[in-house]
Amino acid sequence: MGPDHRSRILDRIRTARRRAGRPTPVHPEPPAVAAPSVDSLPESKSDPDRSRSDLVDSFARRLESNGGVCHRATTTAGAVEAISNIVRSTHAEILCRSDDPLVVELLEGVAGSFDLLGHTSTRDELAEARLGITRAQRGVAEYGTIVLASGDIDGSIGPATERNRLAALLPDTHLAILVASDLVSTWDEALEEISNRPSLPPTVTFVTGPSRTTDIELELVFGVHGPRRQHVLLLEHL
């Protein structure tokens, strides 16, 4: 690790400690065509036989109970509007994205004065981005968890996944695009599905809410090992 990377990590730790115990999640305006927001927690764990709408409701509740923000869109226009609201609310001048086709398509409709970095950008360039936008390959309703797989967009060595997972790890805010049909009920289902694949993606990451850790004094710190804010845009029409 070079001196520049070491200084960047130490600066991030110092900044996170100053914010310890005082997370400030951003809740931008919901898109005009989004589904109603969810206010209460589910009464029981996920049932594998529930309908998609039940899975959507449970995922949104659990995500928000774990400090994330869920945006529910029912049309492509609503999804673009939600992304635009998040970009404005984070005051992001530099965005980075993965190379997933759905992410690329949605961002083409987002207007604004920002620089957009693609998957070929360097680590240092991605570290300057305030907002990273990627695809979540699965969502787990049981805990509001998203599953991020990366390594092979063409699918030549297995199921198609995104390249450059750093877009989901380095920026202060991460937005994951999740299709409702990619929701499963429990962690067991997600793990079983992954383990039964003919070949595994190079990386598979399970993320539940913003990055958080506890220091030696048991003080909760946000944003040291990953994004301080986690948003999920749930596409209910796909």
Secondary structure, DSSP 8 states (H G I E B T S, - for coil): --HHHHHHHHHHHHHHHHTTT----------TTB-----S--SS---TTS-HHHHHHHHHHHHHHTT-EEEEESSHHHHHHHHHHHHHHHT-SEEEE---HHHHHHHTT--SS-EEE-TTS-HHHHHT-SEEEEE-SEEETTTTEEEEEES-TT-TTSS--BS-GGGGTSSSEEEEEEEGGGEES-HHHHHHHHHTSSS--SEEEEE-SS-EEE-TT--EEESSSS-SEEEEEEETT-
